[in-house]
């Protein structure tokens, strides 16, 4: 049993993509964030033999998240995800490390054998990418990590509960991935490193994504959402 946990936020202006909002404005940044999530869901279409869990924040946003995500899936023809294999869960309190630890512990307690985490900052993650990441969780590797150019990571997967990978990690810094990798080595955790993928945090990142392979699709979604707002 495989589980993909997608960490995301309620798309409120001023609460999402704050570094992007600093230069393009809070409303536009929230629109870009919603577009990124829609494109990511398109990319995840065809995900096989895997349950998808939306881990949201704030904790009281359960209805808001469902009323956002479910219509995206049902009303967007390019999104092909099985609703029977989807659920929603609040991230809970604490810093990111505490929230990831809790989600991992719950997943393995529920009987999942391979668990992977992604956020909503990297639009280039696809169902094939996820399947390739899960394939690296085998007799050779306990965990798998996918770096981002800014020093973070776009994916972390494991086939057993490994709380050490979330303990005392400097989150959202240029050394997040490096320290996580070093922690794995210290704990004797065999870690496979995927090729890097870019994420979108700043206006520069956003502009780079618009000239990338998914740029035309992202631009179109942003424009369509902007018309509706």
WOCORHU-V940003 format. One record per pair of residues at least 24 apart in sequence whose C-alpha atoms are under 7 Angstrom apart, sorted by sequence separation. I is the first residue (numbers start at 1). GAP is how many residues later the second one is. D is the distance in Angstrom with one decimal. If there is no record, write none. Layout:
i=[I;I]
gap=[GAP;GAP]
d=[D;D]
This chain:
i=[150;151;152;153;151;152;151;147;59;59;122;52;53;54;55;56;57;59;38;45;46;51;52;53;54;55;56;57;45;46;51;52;53;54;55;56;119;42;45;55;118;42;118;41;117;118;116;117;116;117;116;115;116;115;114;115;114;4;113;2;3;4;5;6;7;8;9;10;113;142;143;144;145;146;149;2;3;4;5;6;7;8;9;10;142;143;144;145;146;147;148;1;2;3;4;5;6;7;8;9;141;142;143;144;145;146;147;148;149;5;141;146;147;148;10;141;148;108;10;105;136;104;101;101;100;97;97;124;122;122;121;122;121;47;121;46;43;44;45;37;40;43;44;39;43;40;36;3;2;1;2;3;4;5;6;7;8;1;2;3;4;5;6;7;8;1;2;3;4;5;6;7;39;23;20;19;20;36;19;20;35;17;35;35;32;31;31;31]
gap=[24;24;24;24;25;25;26;30;31;32;32;33;33;33;33;33;33;33;34;34;34;34;34;34;34;34;34;34;35;35;35;35;35;35;35;35;35;36;36;36;36;37;37;38;38;38;39;39;40;40;41;42;42;43;44;44;45;46;46;47;47;47;47;47;47;47;47;47;47;47;47;47;47;47;47;48;48;48;48;48;48;48;48;48;48;48;48;48;48;48;48;49;49;49;49;49;49;49;49;49;49;49;49;49;49;49;49;49;49;50;50;50;50;50;51;51;51;53;55;56;56;57;62;65;66;69;70;73;76;77;78;78;79;80;80;81;82;82;82;83;83;83;83;84;84;85;87;109;110;111;111;111;111;111;111;111;111;112;112;112;112;112;112;112;112;113;113;113;113;113;113;113;179;180;181;182;182;182;183;183;183;184;186;187;190;191;194;195]
d=[5.7;5.3;5.0;5.7;5.9;4.9;5.7;6.4;5.0;6.6;6.4;6.2;5.7;6.3;6.1;6.4;6.1;6.2;6.8;5.5;6.0;4.9;4.8;4.9;4.7;5.0;5.0;5.9;4.6;6.5;6.0;6.6;5.5;6.2;5.4;5.6;6.7;5.7;5.6;5.4;5.9;4.6;4.8;6.1;5.6;6.9;6.9;5.3;5.5;6.2;3.9;5.5;6.4;5.5;5.9;6.2;4.4;6.8;5.6;6.7;5.5;6.2;6.0;6.1;6.2;6.3;5.4;6.4;6.9;6.1;6.4;5.3;6.3;5.8;6.8;4.7;4.8;4.9;4.8;5.0;4.7;5.1;4.9;7.0;5.2;4.8;4.6;5.0;4.7;7.0;5.2;6.8;6.2;5.9;6.2;6.0;5.8;5.9;6.7;6.9;4.9;6.1;6.3;5.8;6.0;6.3;4.7;5.3;6.1;6.5;5.6;5.8;6.7;5.4;6.7;6.2;6.6;6.6;6.2;6.3;6.9;6.5;5.7;6.3;6.9;4.8;6.3;6.9;6.2;4.3;5.1;6.4;5.3;5.0;6.9;6.3;6.7;4.9;6.3;6.1;5.1;4.6;4.4;6.5;6.3;7.0;6.2;6.5;5.7;4.9;6.1;6.4;6.0;6.1;6.1;6.3;6.3;5.4;4.8;4.9;4.9;4.8;5.1;4.8;6.0;6.5;5.9;6.4;6.0;6.3;5.5;6.7;6.7;6.8;6.0;6.1;4.4;6.9;5.4;5.2;6.5;6.4;5.6;5.5;5.8;6.4;6.6;6.8]
